[in-house]
Amino acid sequence: MKPAFHPLTRAWAILMALAILTLVLGLNDPHTPLGIFSAVALMATTVVKGRQILLDYLELRHAPGGWRAGLTVYLSLVALLIVAAYAATYYGWPLKR
């Protein structure tokens, strides 16, 4: 049975939906409590988009599991560091003298 959509078309549609979500989340004021939530949500969508690109466009879906897991962990760590840096500056670190 033939799939309803080509896998790359499906991946493109998912990436477009996540791009629109990213734009909507990015409209929040970064100086409100929702700003931290927005930063976390933005980075989460970035990890999902990166994983989608890795799996479908770079064809890692058929690669050994170690490659998929390693690159997903790498994407997650980079996103976590970005959120940590944003949260640190949001909460006043480093302290200004």
N, C-alpha and C positions, 0 to 999 in steps of 0.2 A: 504494500500500500504506500502510495506516494504522500509525503508530508504536505500539509496545507500550505506552508511557507518554507522557502529555502532557509536553511539555518543562518546564513549571513543576513538575509532580510529580517529574520526574527531578531538577530543580534542588533542590527541597525535600529529597529523599532524600539528595542529596550534601551539602547544608548540615547536615542532621541527623547524618550520619556524621562530618563534620568537627567538629561541635560536641562529639560524644562523644569524638573523638580529642583535642580541645583540653582537655576535662575530665581525661582520663587523663594527658596531658602535664603539666598544671598541678598534679598531685598530688606531683610530685617535689620534694625538698627543694632550695630555691634556693641553698643554701650548699655544694653538692657539685659536682664537675666536671660531672656530668650536668645541673646547673642551667643552664649555658651552652647545652648542647645542647637542653635543653627550651625555653629562651627563643627560640633560633633556630627550632626546630620549631613553637612556638606562633605566631611571627610568619609563618612560611611558610604555615601553615594559615589564618591570618588573611588573608593576601594571596589565597590561593586562594578563600576564602569571599567576600571583597570582589569579586574578579573574577567569581565566579559570580553574585553579586547584580547587578553592573553589566551583565553579558551577558544574563542571562535575565529578571530582574525589571524592570530599567530599559531593556531591549530594545536595548542597544548592540551586540548581535550583528550587527544589520543596519546599524549606523552606519558611517561611513567609518573606515578603519583607523587614522587619526591619533588619533581620539578613544579608541579602544580602547587603543592603544599608550600614549598620554599618560596616561590614567588608571591603567593598569597600572604605568607607571613611577612615578607619584605614590604609589600604594599601596606599591610596593616601597621607595621612598625613605623613606617614613614608618616602615615596618617596620624598615628598616636603621638609621635613627636611634634607634629604640627599643632595638634590640639593642645598638647601640654604647653608648648610655647605660647599659644594664644591665651590659654587659661592663666598662665603665669603673668603675662603682661596685663591681662584683664583684672587680676586680683592685686596688682601693684608690685610685682617683682620684676626687675630688681627695684628695690626701694630708692626713691629719689631723695637726695639729701639737700 
